[in-house]
Amino acid sequence: MKVSQNPFLPAHRSAGDDDDERILPLINIVFLLLIFFMIAGSLQQAEPFAIQPPEADAPEAEERLTVIHLGADGRLAVGSRETGPETLGAALQAGTGDIPERVQVKADAQVEATALVTLMGTLREAGVQRIHLLTLERAH
């Protein structure tokens, strides 16, 4: 009488085969992949749209403030969320519940000065005390 092997049952293991020994290489590979992605990954905040800031000789800002993006086409964003001028105050309060005293404005170099002045006026009306205009250091 011939006995067929059931494909749903585990194969007969020889002496010395242990579940820990079989799973150890898998755990090593998972940890190596985790380390690789931690080193190779980028933790930079994505910007909502492309902006080319103007160049200037001013030093860089030293602390992290709320960043307001103003695109060449007039789009506006607080942090990584797009917003409009009418909801700018609410967007500024979204993080902490209060209007920050100081903010950074990252405007495109192609933005008209009137749009930037209008944005600054809107920020002043919302309660912002100081506005830092971000620029790139001029190449010498």
ABEGO torsion letter per residue (X at the ends): XBBBBBAABBBBBBBGBBAAAAAAAAAAAAAAAAAAAAAABBABBBBABBBBBBBBABBBBABBBBBBBBBAAGBBBBEABBBBAAAAAAAAAAAAGBBBABBBBBBBAABBAAAAAAAAAAAAAAGBABBBBBBBBBBX
